[in-house]
């Protein structure tokens, strides 16, 4: 540990309000007309920003040692690698029964 960090209530309320605003924007994306693949991309990008805010400030990775941040980044990279390997297998598979 690199020491204790105590966040003020004002700071945590600011982060919570930012997360609420981003949640509202995510819901608003479903109401406005964005072409088909891009509405999902925008919603996932906002969700990634919210996840980064939560991991940085509520999980205190911003003030923690850089080794813990490295572990978090490597675990996300490993997860994306496993999803990518799975998609490589399933996207190019031929259907065993053509009627389905």
VENJOPE-V205789 format. One record per residue. OMEGA is omega in degrees with one decimal (NA if undefined). NEAR is the number of other C-alpha atoms within 10 Angstrom. Layout:
omega,near
OMEGA,NEAR
OMEGA,NEAR
This chain:
omega,near
-179.7,9
-179.5,8
-179.2,8
175.4,9
179.0,10
179.5,8
178.2,11
179.0,9
179.4,9
178.6,9
-179.2,11
175.3,13
176.3,11
177.5,12
179.5,17
178.3,15
176.7,12
177.6,14
177.8,19
179.2,13
177.4,12
174.9,17
177.0,16
178.2,11
177.6,15
177.6,19
180.0,12
178.1,12
179.7,16
-177.7,13
178.9,10
-175.9,9
172.5,10
-179.4,12
-164.6,8
-177.1,8
-173.1,8
178.0,11
176.6,17
179.3,15
179.3,11
179.8,16
178.8,18
177.7,13
177.0,13
177.9,18
177.8,16
176.9,12
178.0,13
178.2,18
177.1,12
177.7,14
179.5,19
-178.4,16
-177.9,15
-170.7,15
179.3,15
175.8,14
176.2,12
176.9,17
179.2,19
-177.9,15
-177.1,16
-179.0,16
-177.2,13
176.5,13
178.5,11
175.5,13
177.5,17
177.2,12
178.9,11
-179.7,14
179.3,12
177.8,12
176.3,12
178.4,12
177.6,12
177.7,12
179.6,11
176.5,12
179.5,12
176.1,12
179.0,11
178.5,12
177.7,10
179.2,11
176.0,12
179.7,11
-172.2,9
-177.8,10
-176.1,8
179.9,8
175.4,9
-179.0,8
178.3,8
177.4,7
-172.9,6
-177.1,6
179.8,5
NA,5
